[in-house]
């Protein structure tokens, strides 16, 4: 079978995300996890991109997850994710629900992720209705619901991290965001938070040396 060249594959559908909050939520999940992945030798996180795959009958198809995480693959930029080229599909997928997508995300996409892409862990979260938050792990061809831990978190065994609804400010918006955190309960910082943390550590070291950082 002749597979299409990369430049023949769709990269975007020109359909914007549902709301600015959905866009920011996607960026929050991706940017903080990318910093975490930077410390590992390989791995990829991306979002709002097409995942191209072959159906059991050999037909080309694609889905557009909001967030994908793929382990044990080279780092680098991609315009889309091509399963037959990369050798595997996503290990973790997160969909951000909305009124217009919730039914598709909970039914058709879930079925494709389970039966055709074999996504090991699938999560969904509604930024406008944070209680609509669920996760599933693929076991023997079936998506089993993930239980919440005693901190109301869902644990990704693939990543060794937790997903937790977090009330606070991000990009000057005060609402409930879905965030990654370590199993010990430490939030994965955004690039801005990481920069602030580095500045605070440097200021603390300077104070210990008797230097006022504000006068440098």
TORMAR-106157 format. One record per residue: x, y, z of N, C-alpha, C in turn. Coordinates in Angstrom, 2 decimals. Atoms other than C-alpha are relative to their C-alpha. Last residue first. Layout:
SITE     n.xx     n.yy     n.zz    ca.xx    ca.yy    ca.zz     c.xx     c.yy     c.zz
SITE        X        Y        Z        X        Y        Z        X        Y        Z
...
END
This chain:
SITE     n.xx     n.yy     n.zz    ca.xx    ca.yy    ca.zz     c.xx     c.yy     c.zz
SITE    -0.98     0.47     0.99    22.93    44.50    42.06    -0.31     0.62    -1.37
SITE    -1.01    -1.04     0.23    21.11    46.57    44.67     1.07    -0.44    -0.99
SITE     0.65    -1.17     0.61    17.90    44.55    44.62     1.00     1.11    -0.30
SITE     0.15     0.16     1.46    19.92    41.36    45.14    -0.63     1.22    -0.67
SITE     1.38    -0.36     0.29    21.06    42.59    48.61    -0.20    -0.09    -1.52
SITE     0.16    -0.90     1.14    24.26    40.71    49.28    -1.48     0.26    -0.22
SITE     0.04    -1.37    -0.48    25.09    39.22    52.67    -0.16     1.03    -1.10
SITE    -1.34    -0.57     0.16    26.21    35.92    51.21     0.06     1.45     0.47
SITE    -0.88     0.76    -0.89    23.07    34.25    52.56     1.44     0.51    -0.06
SITE     0.26    -0.46    -1.38    21.07    37.03    50.93     0.91    -0.72     0.98
SITE    -0.66    -1.30    -0.16    22.74    36.22    47.61    -0.20     0.55     1.41
SITE    -1.44     0.24    -0.10    21.77    32.55    47.92     0.75     1.32     0.23
SITE    -0.25     0.60    -1.31    18.14    33.51    48.67     1.50    -0.24     0.19
SITE     0.09    -1.07    -1.00    18.04    35.87    45.69     0.32    -0.54     1.39
SITE    -1.19    -0.84     0.13    19.31    33.08    43.43    -0.01     1.11     1.05
SITE    -1.13     0.77    -0.54    16.65    30.68    44.71     1.29     0.83    -0.06
SITE     0.12     0.03    -1.45    13.95    33.32    44.18     1.15    -0.77     0.64
SITE    -0.33    -1.34    -0.51    15.11    34.02    40.63    -0.05     0.02     1.52
SITE    -1.46    -0.16     0.12    15.12    30.29    39.83     0.44     1.35     0.57
SITE    -0.63     0.85    -1.03    11.60    29.95    41.22     1.51     0.12    -0.06
SITE     0.17    -0.68    -1.28    10.40    32.91    39.12     0.68    -0.79     1.12
SITE    -0.89    -1.17     0.01    11.84    31.33    35.98    -0.06     0.74     1.32
SITE    -1.36     0.52    -0.14    10.17    28.02    36.80     1.01     1.14     0.03
SITE    -0.21     0.38    -1.40     6.87    29.81    37.39     1.42    -0.51     0.23
SITE    -0.04    -1.23    -0.80     7.08    31.52    34.01     0.25    -0.30     1.47
SITE    -1.27    -0.70     0.24     8.02    28.27    32.23     0.13     1.27     0.83
SITE     0.01    -0.56     1.35     5.05    26.59    33.96     1.38     0.64    -0.24
SITE     0.10    -1.43     0.26     5.87    24.61    37.07    -0.16     0.31    -1.49
SITE    -1.00    -0.25     1.03     5.02    20.96    37.67    -0.12     1.47    -0.41
SITE     0.45    -0.35     1.34     3.03    21.12    40.88     1.18     0.10    -0.96
SITE    -0.65    -1.22     0.47     4.50    19.33    43.89    -0.44     0.28    -1.44
SITE     0.87    -1.17    -0.10     2.12    16.83    45.50     0.61     1.32    -0.41
SITE    -0.19    -0.61    -1.32     4.43    13.93    46.30    -0.81     1.28     0.17
SITE     0.77     0.82    -0.93     3.06    12.03    43.29     0.12     0.52     1.43
SITE    -0.69     1.23    -0.38     4.37    14.90    41.22    -0.88    -0.79     0.96
SITE    -0.82    -0.12    -1.19     1.95    17.41    39.79     0.67    -1.34     0.28
SITE    -0.83     1.14    -0.36     0.31    18.06    36.45     0.66     0.27     1.35
SITE    -1.46    -0.11    -0.02    -2.41    20.65    36.20     0.63    -1.34     0.31
SITE    -0.55     1.35    -0.15    -6.07    20.99    35.28     1.51     0.10    -0.11
SITE    -0.79     0.53     1.10    -7.20    24.55    35.89     0.38    -1.45     0.28
SITE    -0.51     1.34    -0.30    -9.93    25.92    38.11     0.67    -0.56    -1.24
SITE     1.04     1.01     0.19   -10.32    29.68    37.69     0.59    -1.35     0.43
SITE     0.20     0.73    -1.25    -8.43    32.95    38.15    -1.16    -0.97    -0.18
SITE     1.36     0.52    -0.10    -7.17    34.21    34.79    -0.11    -0.87     1.25
SITE     0.90    -1.02    -0.56    -4.09    36.45    34.78    -1.47    -0.44     0.07
SITE     0.17    -1.03     1.04    -2.18    34.03    32.52    -1.06     1.03     0.43
SITE    -0.88     0.34     1.12    -2.74    31.33    35.16    -0.30     0.99    -1.12
SITE    -0.22    -0.90     1.12    -4.18    32.20    38.55     0.95    -0.62    -1.02
SITE    -1.01    -1.04    -0.10    -5.54    29.65    40.99     0.11     0.80    -1.27
SITE     0.62    -1.32     0.04    -7.75    26.68    41.71     1.08     1.06     0.17
SITE    -0.73    -0.96    -0.85    -6.11    23.39    40.79    -0.64     1.36    -0.15
SITE     0.63    -1.31     0.15    -7.83    20.30    39.37     0.57     0.96     1.04
SITE     0.79    -0.51    -1.12    -5.24    17.52    39.61    -0.68     1.31    -0.38
SITE     0.77    -1.10     0.56    -3.46    15.23    37.16    -0.97     0.46     1.08
SITE     1.43    -0.12    -0.30    -0.83    13.09    38.82    -0.59     1.16    -0.78
SITE     0.45    -1.32    -0.42     2.58    11.95    37.61    -1.49    -0.04     0.28
SITE    -0.36    -0.12    -1.40     4.42     8.65    37.20    -0.33     1.37     0.55
SITE    -0.92    -1.10    -0.25     4.25     9.15    33.46     0.50     0.07     1.44
SITE    -0.95    -0.13     1.10     2.68     5.91    32.30     1.06     1.05     0.29
SITE    -1.08     0.96    -0.24     1.11     5.30    35.71     1.05     0.08    -1.11
SITE    -0.49     0.59     1.25    -0.88     8.49    35.24     1.16    -0.92     0.34
SITE    -1.41     0.30     0.15    -2.61     9.12    38.56     0.27    -0.61    -1.38
SITE    -0.11     1.19     0.82    -5.96    10.87    38.83     1.47    -0.22    -0.32
SITE    -0.84    -0.03     1.20    -6.20    13.28    41.73    -0.18    -1.29    -0.79
SITE     0.87    -0.29     1.15    -8.91    13.87    44.32     0.80     0.15    -1.29
SITE    -0.13    -1.43     0.25    -6.28    14.02    47.09    -0.85     0.43    -1.19
SITE     0.57    -0.73    -1.14    -7.30    10.62    48.50     0.17     1.50    -0.13
SITE    -0.69     0.27    -1.25    -6.75     9.06    45.07    -0.59     0.88     1.10
SITE    -0.63    -1.18    -0.58    -9.31     9.11    42.29     0.72    -0.40     1.28
SITE     0.55    -0.55    -1.25    -9.96     5.77    40.64     0.73     1.28     0.40
SITE    -1.03    -0.22    -1.01    -9.12     5.18    36.97    -0.65     0.56     1.26
SITE    -0.06    -1.33    -0.65   -11.98     3.81    34.91     1.11     0.06     1.04
SITE     0.48     0.08    -1.37   -11.10     0.65    32.92     0.10     1.38     0.64
SITE    -0.34    -1.16    -0.81   -10.80     1.06    29.18    -0.66    -0.12     1.36
SITE     1.14    -0.71    -0.58   -10.94    -2.43    27.68     0.51     1.20     0.79
SITE     0.87    -0.51     1.04    -8.52    -4.17    25.31    -1.21     0.77     0.49
SITE     0.58     1.11     0.77    -6.93    -6.28    28.02    -1.04     0.49    -1.00
SITE    -0.34     1.31    -0.57    -6.39    -3.24    30.23    -0.73    -1.08    -0.78
SITE     0.28     1.10     0.90    -6.30     0.29    28.82     0.51    -1.31     0.60
SITE    -1.22     0.71     0.31    -6.43     2.87    31.61    -0.36    -1.22    -0.84
SITE     0.18     1.42     0.31    -9.17     5.45    31.90     1.36    -0.61    -0.34
SITE    -1.16     0.63     0.62    -9.45     8.93    33.35    -0.23    -1.49    -0.15
SITE    -0.06     1.46    -0.11   -12.26    11.28    34.31     1.26    -0.51    -0.71
SITE    -1.42     0.36     0.06   -13.00    14.95    34.92     0.09    -1.50     0.23
SITE     0.02     0.99     1.08   -16.43    16.50    34.52     1.44    -0.34    -0.35
SITE     0.40     1.28    -0.60   -16.26    18.22    37.93    -0.06    -1.11    -1.06
SITE    -1.12     0.82    -0.45   -14.23    20.95    36.22    -0.39    -1.33     0.66
SITE     0.71     0.80    -1.01   -17.24    22.33    34.31     0.99    -1.00     0.57
SITE     1.14    -0.78    -0.44   -15.95    25.12    32.06    -0.80    -0.71     1.09
SITE    -0.45    -1.23    -0.66   -12.51    23.58    31.69    -1.13     0.86     0.54
SITE     0.77    -1.12     0.53   -14.10    20.17    30.99     0.42     1.27     0.72
SITE     0.22    -1.06    -0.99   -11.56    17.42    31.52    -0.75     1.13    -0.68
SITE     0.71    -1.17     0.49   -10.91    14.14    29.75    -0.30     0.95     1.14
SITE     0.62    -0.89    -0.98    -8.26    11.50    30.30    -0.86     1.03    -0.73
SITE     0.82    -1.04     0.61    -7.10     8.51    28.29    -0.70     0.79     1.10
SITE     0.76    -0.78    -0.99    -4.28     6.20    29.29    -0.72     1.14    -0.69
SITE    -0.02     0.70    -1.29    -2.71     3.36    27.25    -0.80     0.72     1.08
SITE    -0.51    -0.98    -0.96    -3.74     4.71    23.86    -0.11    -0.59     1.40
SITE    -0.47     0.72    -1.20    -4.30     1.65    21.69     0.69     0.93     0.99
SITE    -1.27    -0.62    -0.37    -4.57     3.75    18.51     0.61    -0.63     1.25
SITE    -0.83    -0.17     1.18    -7.23     1.55    16.93     1.35     0.65     0.28
SITE    -0.02     1.13     0.92    -9.42     0.00    19.61     0.96     0.13    -1.17
SITE    -0.07     1.34    -0.60    -9.02     2.21    22.66     0.31    -1.08    -1.02
SITE    -1.20     0.05    -0.84    -8.18     5.59    21.15     0.19    -1.39     0.60
SITE    -1.17     0.02     0.87   -10.75     4.98    18.42     1.28    -0.10     0.82
SITE    -0.04     1.30     0.66   -13.44     4.06    20.95     1.22    -0.12    -0.92
SITE    -0.42     0.99    -1.01   -12.67     7.07    23.12     0.12    -1.37    -0.63
SITE    -1.45    -0.11    -0.18   -12.85     9.28    20.04     0.52    -1.02     1.01
SITE    -0.74     0.39     1.21   -16.30     7.98    19.15     1.51     0.06     0.19
SITE     0.46     1.20     0.70   -17.83     8.05    22.63     0.92    -0.38    -1.15
SITE     0.33     1.07    -0.94   -16.63    10.46    25.30    -0.41    -1.30    -0.70
SITE    -1.15     0.37    -0.82   -14.79    12.85    22.99    -0.29    -1.22     0.87
SITE    -1.01     0.61     0.86   -17.58    12.91    20.38     1.18    -0.50     0.83
SITE     0.56     1.27     0.45   -20.26    13.57    23.02     1.00    -0.76    -0.87
SITE     0.03     0.98    -1.09   -18.14    16.22    24.73    -0.50    -1.37    -0.47
SITE    -0.90     1.14     0.23   -17.25    18.10    21.54    -0.16    -1.13     1.00
SITE     0.07     0.51     1.37   -19.93    20.79    21.07     0.85    -1.26    -0.22
SITE     1.37     0.39     0.35   -20.62    21.49    24.72    -0.05    -0.67    -1.36
SITE     0.84    -1.18     0.16   -16.92    21.45    25.52    -1.39    -0.49    -0.39
SITE     1.40     0.07     0.42   -14.48    18.84    26.74    -0.61     1.38    -0.18
SITE     0.64    -1.08    -0.75   -10.71    19.16    26.84    -1.43     0.14    -0.51
SITE     0.95    -0.80     0.76    -9.31    15.83    25.66    -0.64     1.03     0.94
SITE     0.93    -0.79    -0.81    -6.16    14.34    27.17    -0.89     0.78    -0.95
SITE     0.78    -1.02     0.70    -4.23    11.51    25.49    -0.89     0.71     1.02
SITE     0.97    -0.72    -0.82    -1.44     9.36    26.95    -0.70     1.04    -0.88
SITE     0.17     0.79    -1.23     0.73     6.72    25.28    -1.08     0.60     0.89
SITE    -0.18    -0.63    -1.31     0.31     8.29    21.85    -0.16    -1.00     1.15
SITE     0.92    -1.09    -0.27     0.69     6.09    18.77     0.26     0.61     1.36
SITE     0.92     0.18    -1.10     3.65     3.99    17.73    -0.93     1.21     0.09
SITE    -0.06     1.36    -0.53     6.22     3.41    15.00    -0.92    -0.26     1.17
SITE    -0.61    -0.05    -1.32     6.85     7.09    14.30     0.14    -1.38     0.63
SITE    -1.36    -0.55     0.11     6.23     6.74    10.56     0.72    -0.05     1.34
SITE    -0.80     0.95     0.77     3.21     4.42    10.71     1.43     0.49    -0.20
SITE    -0.26     1.24    -0.74     1.76     6.48    13.58     0.90    -0.94    -0.79
SITE     0.28     1.03     1.01     2.08     9.87    11.91     0.40    -1.34     0.58
SITE    -0.55     1.27    -0.47     1.83    12.65    14.50    -0.45    -1.10    -0.96
SITE     1.07     0.92    -0.38     1.44    16.11    13.05     0.66    -1.28     0.49
SITE     1.20    -0.68     0.46     3.58    19.14    12.27    -1.24    -0.81     0.35
SITE     0.82     0.71     0.97     6.32    17.66    14.42    -1.16     0.89    -0.42
SITE     1.25    -0.59     0.44     9.15    19.31    16.33    -0.71    -0.91    -1.00
SITE    -0.04    -0.78     1.22    11.82    17.31    18.10    -1.38     0.49    -0.39
SITE     0.56    -1.34    -0.14    12.44    14.72    20.76     0.07     0.73    -1.33
SITE    -0.92    -1.15     0.04    13.05    11.13    19.81    -0.74     1.31     0.20
SITE    -0.18    -0.45     1.39    10.50     8.53    20.96     0.95     1.20     0.01
SITE    -0.99     0.81     0.71    10.37     6.50    24.16     0.06     0.30    -1.48
SITE    -1.25     0.35    -0.68     7.19     8.09    25.51     0.91    -0.80    -0.94
SITE    -0.57     1.23     0.56     4.42     9.84    23.61     1.35    -0.25     0.64
SITE    -1.31     0.25    -0.58     2.16    12.41    25.24     0.48    -1.33    -0.55
SITE    -0.55     1.36     0.10    -0.81    13.87    23.40     1.36    -0.05     0.67
SITE    -1.35     0.19    -0.55    -2.96    16.89    24.23     0.40    -1.46    -0.20
SITE    -0.43    -1.29    -0.53    -6.06    18.25    22.45     1.42    -0.07     0.56
SITE     0.04    -0.15    -1.46    -6.50    15.16    20.31     0.47     1.37     0.44
SITE    -0.72    -1.18    -0.47    -7.14    15.60    16.57    -0.10     0.17     1.50
SITE     0.74    -0.68    -1.06    -8.08    12.30    14.97     0.86     1.17     0.47
SITE    -0.69    -0.83    -0.98    -6.89    10.79    11.70    -0.99     0.51     1.03
SITE     0.95    -0.78    -0.79    -7.67     8.15     9.12     0.79     0.87     0.97
SITE    -0.63    -1.09    -0.77    -5.92     6.21     6.36    -1.08     0.80     0.72
SITE     0.30    -1.35     0.45    -7.64     2.99     5.30     0.70     1.03     0.90
SITE    -1.09    -0.57     0.76    -5.96    -0.35     5.93    -0.25     1.40    -0.53
SITE     0.19     0.33     1.41    -9.04    -2.28     6.98     1.06     0.61    -0.90
SITE    -0.22     1.44     0.21    -7.87    -2.25    10.62    -0.17    -0.43    -1.46
SITE     1.08     0.78    -0.58    -7.67     1.57    10.34     0.29    -1.49    -0.21
SITE     0.66     0.89     0.94    -4.33     3.22     9.59    -1.08    -0.79     0.74
SITE    -0.15     1.43    -0.26    -3.18     6.20    11.64    -0.71    -0.79    -1.09
SITE     0.36     0.79     1.18    -2.69     9.97    11.47     0.30    -1.48     0.28
SITE    -0.66     1.29    -0.11    -2.71    11.92    14.74    -0.51    -0.86    -1.16
SITE     0.59     1.22     0.51    -3.65    15.51    13.96     0.90    -1.20     0.29
SITE    -0.63     0.44     1.24    -2.54    18.36    16.18    -0.63    -1.32    -0.43
SITE     0.83    -0.55     1.06    -4.22    20.37    18.94     0.60    -0.32    -1.37
SITE     1.44    -0.19    -0.14    -1.41    19.40    21.27    -0.66     0.64    -1.19
SITE     0.51    -0.97     0.96     2.11    18.19    21.75    -1.50     0.13     0.17
SITE     1.32    -0.49    -0.37     4.26    16.25    24.17    -0.41     1.05    -1.02
SITE     0.61    -1.09     0.76     7.21    14.10    23.15    -1.35     0.36     0.61
SITE     1.41    -0.22    -0.32     9.66    11.77    24.85    -0.53     1.24    -0.69
SITE     0.90     0.00     1.14    13.40    11.22    25.03    -1.43     0.20     0.46
SITE    -0.74     0.13     1.26    16.47    11.56    27.26    -0.90     0.02    -1.23
SITE    -0.08     1.40     0.42    14.46    12.95    30.19     0.69    -0.10    -1.35
SITE    -0.96     0.65    -0.88    15.01    16.34    31.87     0.20    -1.47    -0.35
SITE    -1.33    -0.48     0.36    13.32    18.16    29.00     1.09    -0.68     0.82
SITE    -0.57     0.92     0.98    10.28    15.97    29.67     1.40     0.41    -0.41
SITE    -0.29     1.26    -0.69     9.53    17.97    32.82     0.67    -0.99    -0.94
SITE    -1.15    -0.26    -0.88     9.80    21.28    30.98     0.42    -1.26     0.72
SITE    -1.19    -0.07     0.85     7.53    19.85    28.28     1.25     0.30     0.82
SITE    -0.51     1.36     0.20     5.02    18.81    30.94     1.24     0.02    -0.88
SITE    -0.57     0.50    -1.26     4.62    22.41    32.12     0.56    -1.40    -0.18
SITE    -1.22    -0.73    -0.35     4.23    23.75    28.58     0.65    -0.52     1.28
SITE    -1.13     0.32     0.88     1.78    21.08    27.43     1.28     0.66     0.49
SITE    -0.36     1.41    -0.10    -0.69    21.16    30.32     1.25    -0.32    -0.81
SITE    -0.46     0.27    -1.35    -0.72    24.95    30.57     0.46    -1.45     0.15
SITE    -1.37    -0.51    -0.13    -0.94    25.38    26.81     0.58    -0.29     1.37
SITE    -0.87     0.86     0.79    -4.03    23.14    26.62     1.46     0.43     0.16
SITE    -0.10     1.27    -0.72    -5.67    25.04    29.45     0.91    -0.97    -0.74
SITE    -0.95    -0.17    -1.10    -4.87    28.35    27.78     0.18    -1.29     0.78
SITE    -1.34    -0.19     0.56    -6.56    27.24    24.57     1.04     0.13     1.10
SITE    -0.43     1.31     0.52    -9.62    25.89    26.41     1.43     0.10    -0.55
SITE    -0.33     0.83    -1.16    -9.88    29.15    28.37     0.46    -1.39    -0.43
SITE    -1.36    -0.36    -0.41    -9.69    31.14    25.13     0.43    -0.85     1.20
SITE    -0.08    -1.28    -0.70   -12.77    29.24    24.04     1.47     0.30     0.29
SITE     1.33    -0.48    -0.39   -13.79    26.36    21.78     0.03     1.39     0.62
SITE     0.47     0.67    -1.20   -10.43    25.87    20.06    -1.25     0.72     0.52
SITE    -0.61    -0.46    -1.26   -10.21    27.32    16.58    -0.52    -0.81     1.18
SITE     1.08    -0.18    -0.96   -11.15    25.24    13.49     0.62     0.43     1.33
SITE     0.38    -1.41    -0.08    -8.54    25.77    10.78    -1.22     0.25     0.88
SITE     1.33    -0.09     0.59    -8.47    21.99    10.16    -0.55     1.43     0.04
SITE     0.93    -0.82    -0.76    -4.75    21.59    10.67    -1.34     0.07    -0.71
SITE    -0.63    -0.44    -1.25    -1.85    19.36     9.66    -0.96     0.80     0.87
SITE     0.59    -1.20    -0.59    -3.44    17.32     6.87     0.68     0.32     1.33
SITE     0.85     0.26    -1.16    -1.06    14.82     5.32    -0.52     1.32     0.57
SITE     1.34     0.29     0.48     0.26    15.36     1.80    -0.98    -0.23     1.14
SITE     0.62    -1.26     0.42     3.43    17.11     3.01    -1.40    -0.20    -0.60
SITE     0.33    -0.88    -1.13     4.36    14.01     4.99    -0.74     1.25    -0.43
SITE    -1.16    -0.73    -0.51     4.17    11.75     1.95    -0.45     0.96     1.09
SITE    -0.22    -1.38     0.43     1.14     9.51     1.62     1.28     0.58     0.58
SITE     0.35    -0.95    -1.05     1.38     5.73     2.07     0.33     1.42    -0.46
SITE    -0.77    -1.25     0.11     1.30     3.45    -0.95    -0.47     0.97     1.07
SITE     0.85    -1.20     0.00     0.00     0.00     0.00     0.88     1.24     0.00
END
